[in-house]
Amino acid sequence: MHEISMNGNSLALENWDYAHCLPYFKKAETWAFGGDGYRGNDGPLGVNNGNKMANPLYKAFVNAALMQGISPLMITTVANRKVLVPCT
């Protein structure tokens, strides 16, 4: 069982782990490079890899988050893929 805390209130959630949530994320997205075991192929949200931050809007978005005190993103490896996750 996983527990999350919001506004000082704790919620205990069963089946709220990566394996149980992944199918819902896959259903929600269409990965620009084709679906696979970790990415969806026919969902309503278009998703890509950010083109290595080449577009200045990506950098502006990250910088705006930093200016608001939102934790920077870090690159980590999940299932042999490099992904951005929030630092805590």
Sequence and secondary structure as in RCSB ss.txt:
>XXXX:A:sequence
MHEISMNGNSLALENWDYAHCLPYFKKAETWAFGGDGYRGNDGPLGVNNGNKMANPLYKAFVNAALMQGISPLMI
TTVANRKVLVPCT
>XXXX:A:secstr
 EEEEETTEEEEETT SHHHHHHHHHHHEEETT   SSS BSSSEEE  GGGG SHHHHHHHHHHHHTT   EEE
EEETTEEEEEE  
